[in-house]
Amino acid sequence: MESINYKKLFTQKVQHLKFIHKLDEFIEHHNDEIEDQDEQIMVICVESAERL
C-alpha cells in the first residue's frame, strides 16, 4: 500500500491492529466461554464487514 501512496494507510493500519486485538481477545476467551462463541464470532464478522 505504501508503494501506491495509499492515502488512508495510517487509518487502515489502526483498523487492522484493532481487528487483530479482537481476534486475540476471542482466542483468549474461547476456552473460557464456549457458550458465547457464536456471539463473539458475529461481533468479529460484523466488524470485518464494516471495514469492507
Secondary structure as UniProt FT lines:
FT   HELIX           2..4
FT   TURN            7..8
FT   HELIX           9..30
FT   TURN            31..32
FT   HELIX           34..36
FT   HELIX           37..51
//
